[in-house]
Amino acid sequence: MKYTLGEVVNKTTEAPYPNLELNTPPSGLHSNSNGIEFGSNDKDHFISVQALYVTPDDTLWVLDTGRPTINQSGAISMPYAAPGGPKLVAIDLSTDTIRKTYTLPPTVHYPDSYMNDLRFDLRSNVTKSGGGIAYIVDSSNEGRPGFIMIDLATDESWRQLTRHASTLTVDYAVPSYQGIPVYIRQPGHPLSFQAEGLDGAELDQYGEVSGTLVYLVINLPFYLC
């Protein structure tokens, strides 16, 4: 696919959203530094969109992992994140234009982080700034899952519960669906276990955030409907 975020136009047609340019980083999706693959550090273009959320103020929030899946001669891999690539983008749905982009420092978003899901608490008393807060799940299966928070008014970001027991999966756990065990299957590799801990997140009516451990991962393209 030539774009990572699309809009369903009708029953048979889809198109890049809000346009193809925003979905096409001029320098490509990834680069190589000393033999190590890194995702693009382009903060102005989408690299690999993972989740969407619409808030009551008609804002579409786009969560970009900055870590595209690449295929090189049949070998599937995911490059490390580079600062600038992983981001949260606010789009005004009434004009289809970007309101604001939030990037994350390397002390908050690690190279092996993978932002998976997001929720918002827009109550004015949540932070001193009064601008609300974004809760983002870092579901990295490479060792350091946890929560990332962003103050939407000040752009300040921080982490909580990194590698806490509540955010980790159980070693060698085998989830199942309708009695069928689910393993990680990759060409040229033996069966392996799902290492991803946190997956989805939700806020209750009081603004308390909670995460859920992953039981079944299904990779689907994300579209606006």
N, C-alpha and C positions, 0 to 999 in steps of 0.2 A: 504494500500500500504506500502511496506517495505522500500521505499525510497521517498525522497521529491523532488529530481531533476533527471529527466530521459532523455534519448536520444531515439528518434525513429530510430530503426535500419532498419526496413523495414515496409511494409504495415501491418504486423501482429505481429511484435515483438518490444519490447522496453526494455531498460536496464538502470540500475542506472548509472548516469554520475557524475564524470568521472569513479567512481567505487562505489561498495557497501560500502566499508569501510568508505569513506568520508561521506556517508549518514547514518552512524550508530554510534551515540555517545556511547562510552563504558558505560557511567553511565545513559543512557536512555535520553528520550526527556524532562523529567520534574522531579521535586522533590517537597517534602513537607517540609515547614519550619514553625513550630508553627501553623500548621493547614492551612497555606496559600500555594497554589500551585504556583511554579515558573518554568519557562522554564529553560532548561539547560543553564549553563554558559560556555559551551564548545566552545571555539573560533576556534578549529581545525576541527570541524565537522559540517555538516549542520543540522539545527534543523527544520526549516520550511521556505522553499524558497517561496518567493512571486513574484519576478519579475526578468527578465533577460534583458540584454542590450549588444549589440556587438558594439565596437568602431572600427574605421578604422585600428587600429594597431593590429587587429586580437585578441583582448582581449574580453573574455566573462565575463561580470560583473554580479555577482550573489548576489541578495539582500535577506538576511536571516533575517526574523523578530525575530527569537528567541522565538516565541510564538506559539507552536503547538496547534492544536485543539485536545482535549482529550475526550474520552468517558469512563466514569466510571459508570458502572451499568445503562447505558442508559441516564445518565446525561451528556450533551455536555457542555464543558467549555473551556476557553482559559486562561492558567496561565499567571501571570505577567512575564515581561521580567527580566532577571538577567544579569548584566554587563558581557560581553563576548559572550553571545548568539546572540544578534542582531549584524549583521556585514555586511560588503560589501567585497566580495571576487573577486579578479581578477584572471581569469584562462587563460593561454596561450592556444589558440585553436590549435596551431600547434604541441604542445607536450602534451596537456591535463594535464598540471601541474599548480599548484597554483603559481602565481607570487607574490601576496601580499594579506594580510587580514587587513582590517580596522575595528577596534572595536570602540565603542562609550562610553564616560563616562556617569554616571547617571545624570549629569547636562545637557546633550544634548539629550540622549535617556532616557525617563522616564520609570518606570515600566509599565505604561499603554499606552506607545507609540505603534504604529503599522506602520512600514515602508511599504509603498504601491507601490510606483513607483519611477523611477529615470531617470535622464538625465545628460548629460555631456557637459561641455564647456572646450575643451582641448587647447584653444588658449593660447599662452605663455604669453600674456599680461593681463590675467584675474587676476592673483595673483602675488605677489612679488616673490614667489618661482618659477613661470613659469611652474609649473607642471599640471595646470588645476584644475578644480573643479567639484565635483559631487553634484548635487541637488537631494535631497531625500524628498519625500512627507511623512509626518507623518499624517496618516489619522485616528488617534485614535478616536473611537466613545465613548470614556470614558472621554472626557472632554478637552484634550489639543492638538488639531491638529495644524500643522504648517509645516515649512520647516526646514530640516536639511541639512547643507552644510559640505563638507569635502574637505580640501586642499589635493590633491592627492600626493603632494610632501612632505609636512611636517606632514601629518596625523592629523593636527589640525581640529577640528570640532566645529560647533556652530549652533544656532537656529535663525530663523527669523519668525516674524508674528505669534507667538504662541497665539492662541485664538483671533487673530485679526478677526474682523467682516468678512473680505473677505475669511477666512478659515473655517467659521462655517456654518452649515446647518441651515435652518429655522425650529424652533420648530413645530412639528406636520405636517410638509410638507409630502404630499403623492405623490410620483412620480408615473407615469403610463407608461405602454408599450402597444401600440396599443389600448389605451382606457381602459386597465385593470389596476386598482390600485395595487401598490406593497407595501406590508407590510413585516415586519419581523415575520416569523413564526417559533416557537420553540416548540417542544413537551412539554406539561405540562405548557405552558405559554400562556397568552392572546396575541392577536395581538399587535404588537408594531410598532413604527415608526423608520425609518432609522436615526440614530444619527450621522453617519459618515459624516464629512464635505468634506475636500480635498480628491481627489482620484487620477486622472491622472495629469501629468505635461508635459509641452512642452517648448522648447526654440525656439525663433524666429531666423531669420537670423542674428540678431545683438547680440544674446546671452542673450536676456532678458527672464527670466523665468516667467511662469505663471502656476497657478493651476486651476483645474476645480472641481466644486462641484459635488458630486456623484448624479446621477439620477436613476441609476439601477445598482445593484451589482450582478454579476454572478460569482460564484465560479467555476473556472476551474483549472485542474492540469496544471502545466507548464512543457513543454518539449522542448528539443532542436530538431530542424528539420534539 
